[in-house]
Amino acid sequence: MACLGLLLGLAICVACSGSIVTTSAPHSTTYNQTWTKSYGLTTCGDWNDAMTDSQQWVAAADILTGARKKWDGDEDRPADSLISRFQRDITEACSVDDNHQLPEIAVGTYLIGRDRYSP
C-alpha cells in the first residue's frame, strides 16, 4: 500500500511539473509537442486512440527526461532509442485499461524499469 501511495505522489509531481513542451535545438521539430491536452489530464485511452505516434514519442521524451532529472539529477536528454523503448513500455502498460492516467502509468513504468531508464 505504501508503494501505491508513492506512485500516486510521484504521478502527481510529474503531472504538475509545469510546461512540458521542449525542443532539443532552436531549429529542430523532433521534440516539439503538438498534443495540446495536459499530460496530467491525458488518459491511456487518449494515448491509445487519440495521440499520434509522434505525439506519444515526444510525450515519452518529455516524461522520461523529466523523471531522470527529478529523481536521478541527470540533465541530459536520453538517447532516442531509450525514448522509443519508454514509449513502447507505456503503450504496453496502457493496454490494460484506457481509464488510467498517463502520469500514473509513466511513473510506474519508470520505477519498474529504473535500472533500464536511469542514467
Contacts in CASP RR format, 6 or more apart in sequence:
PFRMAT RR
TARGET T0000
AUTHOR 0000-0000-0000
METHOD contacts of the structure
MODEL  1
MACLGLLLGLAICVACSGSIVTTSAPHSTTYNQTWTKSYGLTTCGDWNDA
MTDSQQWVAAADILTGARKKWDGDEDRPADSLISRFQRDITEACSVDDNH
QLPEIAVGTYLIGRDRYSP
7 104 0 8 1.000
7 107 0 8 1.000
7 108 0 8 1.000
7 111 0 8 1.000
8 104 0 8 1.000
10 107 0 8 1.000
10 108 0 8 1.000
10 111 0 8 1.000
11 101 0 8 1.000
11 103 0 8 1.000
11 104 0 8 1.000
11 106 0 8 1.000
11 107 0 8 1.000
11 108 0 8 1.000
12 103 0 8 1.000
13 70 0 8 1.000
14 39 0 8 1.000
14 40 0 8 1.000
14 63 0 8 1.000
14 66 0 8 1.000
14 67 0 8 1.000
14 70 0 8 1.000
14 103 0 8 1.000
14 106 0 8 1.000
14 107 0 8 1.000
15 38 0 8 1.000
15 39 0 8 1.000
15 40 0 8 1.000
15 101 0 8 1.000
15 103 0 8 1.000
16 40 0 8 1.000
17 66 0 8 1.000
17 70 0 8 1.000
20 33 0 8 1.000
20 38 0 8 1.000
20 39 0 8 1.000
20 59 0 8 1.000
20 62 0 8 1.000
20 63 0 8 1.000
21 32 0 8 1.000
21 33 0 8 1.000
21 62 0 8 1.000
22 31 0 8 1.000
22 33 0 8 1.000
22 61 0 8 1.000
22 62 0 8 1.000
22 65 0 8 1.000
23 29 0 8 1.000
23 31 0 8 1.000
23 32 0 8 1.000
24 30 0 8 1.000
24 31 0 8 1.000
24 77 0 8 1.000
30 58 0 8 1.000
31 58 0 8 1.000
31 61 0 8 1.000
31 62 0 8 1.000
31 77 0 8 1.000
32 58 0 8 1.000
33 55 0 8 1.000
33 58 0 8 1.000
33 59 0 8 1.000
33 62 0 8 1.000
34 52 0 8 1.000
34 54 0 8 1.000
34 55 0 8 1.000
34 58 0 8 1.000
35 42 0 8 1.000
35 51 0 8 1.000
35 55 0 8 1.000
35 58 0 8 1.000
35 59 0 8 1.000
37 46 0 8 1.000
39 59 0 8 1.000
39 62 0 8 1.000
39 63 0 8 1.000
39 102 0 8 1.000
39 103 0 8 1.000
39 106 0 8 1.000
40 101 0 8 1.000
40 102 0 8 1.000
40 103 0 8 1.000
41 101 0 8 1.000
42 51 0 8 1.000
42 59 0 8 1.000
42 101 0 8 1.000
42 102 0 8 1.000
43 98 0 8 1.000
43 99 0 8 1.000
43 100 0 8 1.000
43 101 0 8 1.000
43 102 0 8 1.000
44 93 0 8 1.000
44 94 0 8 1.000
44 95 0 8 1.000
44 96 0 8 1.000
44 97 0 8 1.000
44 98 0 8 1.000
44 99 0 8 1.000
44 100 0 8 1.000
44 101 0 8 1.000
44 102 0 8 1.000
44 105 0 8 1.000
45 94 0 8 1.000
45 98 0 8 1.000
45 99 0 8 1.000
46 102 0 8 1.000
47 56 0 8 1.000
47 59 0 8 1.000
47 90 0 8 1.000
47 91 0 8 1.000
47 94 0 8 1.000
47 102 0 8 1.000
47 105 0 8 1.000
48 91 0 8 1.000
48 94 0 8 1.000
48 95 0 8 1.000
48 98 0 8 1.000
49 98 0 8 1.000
51 59 0 8 1.000
56 87 0 8 1.000
56 90 0 8 1.000
56 91 0 8 1.000
57 83 0 8 1.000
57 84 0 8 1.000
57 87 0 8 1.000
59 87 0 8 1.000
59 102 0 8 1.000
60 83 0 8 1.000
60 84 0 8 1.000
60 86 0 8 1.000
60 87 0 8 1.000
60 90 0 8 1.000
60 106 0 8 1.000
61 77 0 8 1.000
61 78 0 8 1.000
61 83 0 8 1.000
63 86 0 8 1.000
63 102 0 8 1.000
63 103 0 8 1.000
63 106 0 8 1.000
63 110 0 8 1.000
64 78 0 8 1.000
64 82 0 8 1.000
64 83 0 8 1.000
64 86 0 8 1.000
64 110 0 8 1.000
64 117 0 8 1.000
65 77 0 8 1.000
65 78 0 8 1.000
67 106 0 8 1.000
67 107 0 8 1.000
67 110 0 8 1.000
67 117 0 8 1.000
68 74 0 8 1.000
68 76 0 8 1.000
68 78 0 8 1.000
68 117 0 8 1.000
68 118 0 8 1.000
68 119 0 8 1.000
69 75 0 8 1.000
71 110 0 8 1.000
71 118 0 8 1.000
72 118 0 8 1.000
72 119 0 8 1.000
73 119 0 8 1.000
74 118 0 8 1.000
74 119 0 8 1.000
76 119 0 8 1.000
78 86 0 8 1.000
78 117 0 8 1.000
82 116 0 8 1.000
82 117 0 8 1.000
85 116 0 8 1.000
86 109 0 8 1.000
86 110 0 8 1.000
86 117 0 8 1.000
89 109 0 8 1.000
89 113 0 8 1.000
90 102 0 8 1.000
90 105 0 8 1.000
90 106 0 8 1.000
90 109 0 8 1.000
93 100 0 8 1.000
93 105 0 8 1.000
93 108 0 8 1.000
93 109 0 8 1.000
94 100 0 8 1.000
94 102 0 8 1.000
94 105 0 8 1.000
110 117 0 8 1.000
END
